[in-house]
Amino acid sequence: MIMSTDPQCPVCGCAHAYPDGSLWICPECGHEWNPETSGADDTAGPAEIRDANGNVLADGDSVTVIKDLRIKGASSVIKGGTKVRGIRLVDGTDGHNIACKIAGVGAINLKSEFVRKA
C-alpha cells in the first residue's frame, strides 16, 4: 500500500487536493490554503473584504457591479448595475478577491472596490 504525503483539505477532508504554486486547492469544495501557514485561520478564508461602500462581504453574498468593467483579452464589457449572486471570496494576489459566475460572461474574478453589496 502506497501512502500519499499530499495534504487533505482542512475544510471537507478531501484527499484529492492538488498544488497550484504555493497553495493547495480542493476540487470538491474549492478551498485554497497554504500548508506552511497552518493554524486556526486556515478555515477562516481571506481577511475581511469590504465593498466600495465599506460593507463587509461574505461567501454567498449578492453584489452589484458599480461601473462598466472591460474584460482583458475580450471585447465584452460587464455593465454597471449587473447583479452577481453567490460570490466566493478568495485571496487574490493581484487584487481580484471575488470569484463569481456572471451570466453571458462565465467564471470571472472581480475586485471588491468595483462592487457594492446588494
PyMOL CGO cylinders between C-alpha atoms (Angstrom):
from pymol import cmd
from pymol.cgo import CYLINDER

trace = [
    CYLINDER, 0.00, 0.00, 0.00, 1.38, 3.41, -1.02, 0.3, 1, 1, 1, 1, 1, 1,
    CYLINDER, 1.38, 3.41, -1.02, 0.78, 6.33, 1.33, 0.3, 1, 1, 1, 1, 1, 1,
    CYLINDER, 0.78, 6.33, 1.33, 0.30, 9.77, -0.15, 0.3, 1, 1, 1, 1, 1, 1,
    CYLINDER, 0.30, 9.77, -0.15, 2.00, 12.72, 1.54, 0.3, 1, 1, 1, 1, 1, 1,
    CYLINDER, 2.00, 12.72, 1.54, -0.34, 15.25, -0.09, 0.3, 1, 1, 1, 1, 1, 1,
    CYLINDER, -0.34, 15.25, -0.09, -2.32, 17.23, 2.49, 0.3, 1, 1, 1, 1, 1, 1,
    CYLINDER, -2.32, 17.23, 2.49, -6.06, 16.78, 2.88, 0.3, 1, 1, 1, 1, 1, 1,
    CYLINDER, -6.06, 16.78, 2.88, -8.44, 19.70, 2.65, 0.3, 1, 1, 1, 1, 1, 1,
    CYLINDER, -8.44, 19.70, 2.65, -8.86, 21.23, 6.14, 0.3, 1, 1, 1, 1, 1, 1,
    CYLINDER, -8.86, 21.23, 6.14, -12.49, 22.16, 5.36, 0.3, 1, 1, 1, 1, 1, 1,
    CYLINDER, -12.49, 22.16, 5.36, -14.01, 18.99, 3.87, 0.3, 1, 1, 1, 1, 1, 1,
    CYLINDER, -14.01, 18.99, 3.87, -11.23, 16.41, 4.33, 0.3, 1, 1, 1, 1, 1, 1,
    CYLINDER, -11.23, 16.41, 4.33, -10.94, 15.63, 0.61, 0.3, 1, 1, 1, 1, 1, 1,
    CYLINDER, -10.94, 15.63, 0.61, -7.82, 13.62, -0.23, 0.3, 1, 1, 1, 1, 1, 1,
    CYLINDER, -7.82, 13.62, -0.23, -7.73, 14.82, -3.86, 0.3, 1, 1, 1, 1, 1, 1,
    CYLINDER, -7.73, 14.82, -3.86, -6.25, 18.29, -3.24, 0.3, 1, 1, 1, 1, 1, 1,
    CYLINDER, -6.25, 18.29, -3.24, -3.72, 19.49, -5.78, 0.3, 1, 1, 1, 1, 1, 1,
    CYLINDER, -3.72, 19.49, -5.78, -0.92, 22.10, -5.69, 0.3, 1, 1, 1, 1, 1, 1,
    CYLINDER, -0.92, 22.10, -5.69, -1.07, 25.40, -7.55, 0.3, 1, 1, 1, 1, 1, 1,
    CYLINDER, -1.07, 25.40, -7.55, 2.08, 27.38, -6.89, 0.3, 1, 1, 1, 1, 1, 1,
    CYLINDER, 2.08, 27.38, -6.89, 2.46, 27.72, -3.12, 0.3, 1, 1, 1, 1, 1, 1,
    CYLINDER, 2.46, 27.72, -3.12, -1.25, 26.99, -2.49, 0.3, 1, 1, 1, 1, 1, 1,
    CYLINDER, -1.25, 26.99, -2.49, -3.20, 23.73, -2.38, 0.3, 1, 1, 1, 1, 1, 1,
    CYLINDER, -3.20, 23.73, -2.38, -6.69, 23.64, -3.89, 0.3, 1, 1, 1, 1, 1, 1,
    CYLINDER, -6.69, 23.64, -3.89, -9.56, 21.31, -3.04, 0.3, 1, 1, 1, 1, 1, 1,
    CYLINDER, -9.56, 21.31, -3.04, -11.52, 20.23, -6.14, 0.3, 1, 1, 1, 1, 1, 1,
    CYLINDER, -11.52, 20.23, -6.14, -14.60, 19.35, -4.08, 0.3, 1, 1, 1, 1, 1, 1,
    CYLINDER, -14.60, 19.35, -4.08, -15.22, 22.49, -2.02, 0.3, 1, 1, 1, 1, 1, 1,
    CYLINDER, -15.22, 22.49, -2.02, -12.90, 24.99, -3.77, 0.3, 1, 1, 1, 1, 1, 1,
    CYLINDER, -12.90, 24.99, -3.77, -10.99, 25.87, -0.59, 0.3, 1, 1, 1, 1, 1, 1,
    CYLINDER, -10.99, 25.87, -0.59, -7.45, 27.20, -1.11, 0.3, 1, 1, 1, 1, 1, 1,
    CYLINDER, -7.45, 27.20, -1.11, -4.78, 27.08, 1.60, 0.3, 1, 1, 1, 1, 1, 1,
    CYLINDER, -4.78, 27.08, 1.60, -1.06, 27.20, 2.23, 0.3, 1, 1, 1, 1, 1, 1,
    CYLINDER, -1.06, 27.20, 2.23, 0.07, 24.17, 4.29, 0.3, 1, 1, 1, 1, 1, 1,
    CYLINDER, 0.07, 24.17, 4.29, 3.14, 26.09, 5.52, 0.3, 1, 1, 1, 1, 1, 1,
    CYLINDER, 3.14, 26.09, 5.52, 0.94, 28.62, 7.32, 0.3, 1, 1, 1, 1, 1, 1,
    CYLINDER, 0.94, 28.62, 7.32, -1.19, 26.06, 9.15, 0.3, 1, 1, 1, 1, 1, 1,
    CYLINDER, -1.19, 26.06, 9.15, -3.22, 27.26, 12.07, 0.3, 1, 1, 1, 1, 1, 1,
    CYLINDER, -3.22, 27.26, 12.07, -6.67, 28.23, 13.22, 0.3, 1, 1, 1, 1, 1, 1,
    CYLINDER, -6.67, 28.23, 13.22, -7.07, 30.78, 10.42, 0.3, 1, 1, 1, 1, 1, 1,
    CYLINDER, -7.07, 30.78, 10.42, -6.90, 28.16, 7.62, 0.3, 1, 1, 1, 1, 1, 1,
    CYLINDER, -6.90, 28.16, 7.62, -10.67, 27.73, 7.52, 0.3, 1, 1, 1, 1, 1, 1,
    CYLINDER, -10.67, 27.73, 7.52, -11.43, 31.42, 8.04, 0.3, 1, 1, 1, 1, 1, 1,
    CYLINDER, -11.43, 31.42, 8.04, -10.66, 32.28, 4.43, 0.3, 1, 1, 1, 1, 1, 1,
    CYLINDER, -10.66, 32.28, 4.43, -9.25, 35.62, 3.37, 0.3, 1, 1, 1, 1, 1, 1,
    CYLINDER, -9.25, 35.62, 3.37, -9.03, 38.63, 5.65, 0.3, 1, 1, 1, 1, 1, 1,
    CYLINDER, -9.03, 38.63, 5.65, -12.04, 40.92, 5.94, 0.3, 1, 1, 1, 1, 1, 1,
    CYLINDER, -12.04, 40.92, 5.94, -13.02, 42.07, 2.45, 0.3, 1, 1, 1, 1, 1, 1,
    CYLINDER, -13.02, 42.07, 2.45, -15.14, 45.19, 2.02, 0.3, 1, 1, 1, 1, 1, 1,
    CYLINDER, -15.14, 45.19, 2.02, -17.12, 46.52, -0.93, 0.3, 1, 1, 1, 1, 1, 1,
    CYLINDER, -17.12, 46.52, -0.93, -16.92, 50.04, -2.39, 0.3, 1, 1, 1, 1, 1, 1,
    CYLINDER, -16.92, 50.04, -2.39, -19.21, 51.39, 0.38, 0.3, 1, 1, 1, 1, 1, 1,
    CYLINDER, -19.21, 51.39, 0.38, -17.27, 49.75, 3.22, 0.3, 1, 1, 1, 1, 1, 1,
    CYLINDER, -17.27, 49.75, 3.22, -19.70, 46.89, 3.88, 0.3, 1, 1, 1, 1, 1, 1,
    CYLINDER, -19.70, 46.89, 3.88, -18.11, 43.57, 4.86, 0.3, 1, 1, 1, 1, 1, 1,
    CYLINDER, -18.11, 43.57, 4.86, -18.60, 40.87, 2.22, 0.3, 1, 1, 1, 1, 1, 1,
    CYLINDER, -18.60, 40.87, 2.22, -19.04, 37.14, 2.90, 0.3, 1, 1, 1, 1, 1, 1,
    CYLINDER, -19.04, 37.14, 2.90, -19.18, 33.98, 0.79, 0.3, 1, 1, 1, 1, 1, 1,
    CYLINDER, -19.18, 33.98, 0.79, -22.59, 33.59, -0.86, 0.3, 1, 1, 1, 1, 1, 1,
    CYLINDER, -22.59, 33.59, -0.86, -23.47, 37.31, -0.83, 0.3, 1, 1, 1, 1, 1, 1,
    CYLINDER, -23.47, 37.31, -0.83, -25.02, 39.04, -3.80, 0.3, 1, 1, 1, 1, 1, 1,
    CYLINDER, -25.02, 39.04, -3.80, -23.29, 42.14, -5.15, 0.3, 1, 1, 1, 1, 1, 1,
    CYLINDER, -23.29, 42.14, -5.15, -23.92, 44.73, -7.84, 0.3, 1, 1, 1, 1, 1, 1,
    CYLINDER, -23.92, 44.73, -7.84, -21.20, 46.00, -10.19, 0.3, 1, 1, 1, 1, 1, 1,
    CYLINDER, -21.20, 46.00, -10.19, -20.93, 49.79, -9.78, 0.3, 1, 1, 1, 1, 1, 1,
    CYLINDER, -20.93, 49.79, -9.78, -19.26, 50.72, -13.09, 0.3, 1, 1, 1, 1, 1, 1,
    CYLINDER, -19.26, 50.72, -13.09, -18.67, 49.29, -16.55, 0.3, 1, 1, 1, 1, 1, 1,
    CYLINDER, -18.67, 49.29, -16.55, -15.74, 46.85, -16.44, 0.3, 1, 1, 1, 1, 1, 1,
    CYLINDER, -15.74, 46.85, -16.44, -13.83, 45.87, -19.55, 0.3, 1, 1, 1, 1, 1, 1,
    CYLINDER, -13.83, 45.87, -19.55, -12.60, 42.27, -19.62, 0.3, 1, 1, 1, 1, 1, 1,
    CYLINDER, -12.60, 42.27, -19.62, -8.93, 41.89, -20.52, 0.3, 1, 1, 1, 1, 1, 1,
    CYLINDER, -8.93, 41.89, -20.52, -8.41, 39.85, -23.65, 0.3, 1, 1, 1, 1, 1, 1,
    CYLINDER, -8.41, 39.85, -23.65, -12.04, 40.05, -24.69, 0.3, 1, 1, 1, 1, 1, 1,
    CYLINDER, -12.04, 40.05, -24.69, -14.26, 42.56, -26.43, 0.3, 1, 1, 1, 1, 1, 1,
    CYLINDER, -14.26, 42.56, -26.43, -17.08, 42.20, -23.91, 0.3, 1, 1, 1, 1, 1, 1,
    CYLINDER, -17.08, 42.20, -23.91, -17.95, 44.50, -21.01, 0.3, 1, 1, 1, 1, 1, 1,
    CYLINDER, -17.95, 44.50, -21.01, -19.63, 43.88, -17.67, 0.3, 1, 1, 1, 1, 1, 1,
    CYLINDER, -19.63, 43.88, -17.67, -22.17, 46.71, -17.42, 0.3, 1, 1, 1, 1, 1, 1,
    CYLINDER, -22.17, 46.71, -17.42, -22.62, 48.76, -14.27, 0.3, 1, 1, 1, 1, 1, 1,
    CYLINDER, -22.62, 48.76, -14.27, -25.70, 47.58, -12.40, 0.3, 1, 1, 1, 1, 1, 1,
    CYLINDER, -25.70, 47.58, -12.40, -25.10, 43.89, -13.20, 0.3, 1, 1, 1, 1, 1, 1,
    CYLINDER, -25.10, 43.89, -13.20, -26.17, 41.77, -10.23, 0.3, 1, 1, 1, 1, 1, 1,
    CYLINDER, -26.17, 41.77, -10.23, -23.89, 38.88, -9.25, 0.3, 1, 1, 1, 1, 1, 1,
    CYLINDER, -23.89, 38.88, -9.25, -25.18, 36.17, -6.92, 0.3, 1, 1, 1, 1, 1, 1,
    CYLINDER, -25.18, 36.17, -6.92, -23.31, 33.66, -4.80, 0.3, 1, 1, 1, 1, 1, 1,
    CYLINDER, -23.31, 33.66, -4.80, -19.85, 35.23, -4.72, 0.3, 1, 1, 1, 1, 1, 1,
    CYLINDER, -19.85, 35.23, -4.72, -16.85, 33.41, -3.28, 0.3, 1, 1, 1, 1, 1, 1,
    CYLINDER, -16.85, 33.41, -3.28, -14.09, 35.33, -1.51, 0.3, 1, 1, 1, 1, 1, 1,
    CYLINDER, -14.09, 35.33, -1.51, -10.54, 34.36, -2.48, 0.3, 1, 1, 1, 1, 1, 1,
    CYLINDER, -10.54, 34.36, -2.48, -7.03, 35.51, -1.64, 0.3, 1, 1, 1, 1, 1, 1,
    CYLINDER, -7.03, 35.51, -1.64, -6.26, 37.31, -4.87, 0.3, 1, 1, 1, 1, 1, 1,
    CYLINDER, -6.26, 37.31, -4.87, -2.62, 38.30, -5.07, 0.3, 1, 1, 1, 1, 1, 1,
    CYLINDER, -2.62, 38.30, -5.07, -3.46, 40.60, -7.98, 0.3, 1, 1, 1, 1, 1, 1,
    CYLINDER, -3.46, 40.60, -7.98, -6.29, 42.38, -6.13, 0.3, 1, 1, 1, 1, 1, 1,
    CYLINDER, -6.29, 42.38, -6.13, -9.09, 40.29, -7.63, 0.3, 1, 1, 1, 1, 1, 1,
    CYLINDER, -9.09, 40.29, -7.63, -10.57, 38.94, -4.40, 0.3, 1, 1, 1, 1, 1, 1,
    CYLINDER, -10.57, 38.94, -4.40, -14.06, 37.88, -5.54, 0.3, 1, 1, 1, 1, 1, 1,
    CYLINDER, -14.06, 37.88, -5.54, -14.66, 34.75, -7.65, 0.3, 1, 1, 1, 1, 1, 1,
    CYLINDER, -14.66, 34.75, -7.65, -18.06, 34.51, -9.30, 0.3, 1, 1, 1, 1, 1, 1,
    CYLINDER, -18.06, 34.51, -9.30, -20.04, 33.48, -12.36, 0.3, 1, 1, 1, 1, 1, 1,
    CYLINDER, -20.04, 33.48, -12.36, -21.79, 36.10, -14.48, 0.3, 1, 1, 1, 1, 1, 1,
    CYLINDER, -21.79, 36.10, -14.48, -24.47, 35.14, -16.98, 0.3, 1, 1, 1, 1, 1, 1,
    CYLINDER, -24.47, 35.14, -16.98, -23.23, 35.68, -20.53, 0.3, 1, 1, 1, 1, 1, 1,
    CYLINDER, -23.23, 35.68, -20.53, -19.62, 36.02, -19.38, 0.3, 1, 1, 1, 1, 1, 1,
    CYLINDER, -19.62, 36.02, -19.38, -18.87, 32.90, -17.31, 0.3, 1, 1, 1, 1, 1, 1,
    CYLINDER, -18.87, 32.90, -17.31, -16.49, 32.44, -14.38, 0.3, 1, 1, 1, 1, 1, 1,
    CYLINDER, -16.49, 32.44, -14.38, -14.54, 35.58, -13.58, 0.3, 1, 1, 1, 1, 1, 1,
    CYLINDER, -14.54, 35.58, -13.58, -12.67, 37.28, -10.74, 0.3, 1, 1, 1, 1, 1, 1,
    CYLINDER, -12.67, 37.28, -10.74, -13.58, 40.82, -9.65, 0.3, 1, 1, 1, 1, 1, 1,
    CYLINDER, -13.58, 40.82, -9.65, -12.04, 43.43, -7.38, 0.3, 1, 1, 1, 1, 1, 1,
    CYLINDER, -12.04, 43.43, -7.38, -14.18, 44.26, -4.34, 0.3, 1, 1, 1, 1, 1, 1,
    CYLINDER, -14.18, 44.26, -4.34, -13.66, 48.01, -4.93, 0.3, 1, 1, 1, 1, 1, 1,
    CYLINDER, -13.66, 48.01, -4.93, -15.90, 47.80, -8.03, 0.3, 1, 1, 1, 1, 1, 1,
    CYLINDER, -15.90, 47.80, -8.03, -18.93, 46.17, -6.37, 0.3, 1, 1, 1, 1, 1, 1,
    CYLINDER, -18.93, 46.17, -6.37, -21.44, 47.02, -3.67, 0.3, 1, 1, 1, 1, 1, 1,
    CYLINDER, -21.44, 47.02, -3.67, -23.38, 44.64, -1.50, 0.3, 1, 1, 1, 1, 1, 1,
    CYLINDER, -23.38, 44.64, -1.50, -26.90, 44.07, -2.82, 0.3, 1, 1, 1, 1, 1, 1,
]
cmd.load_cgo(trace, "trace")
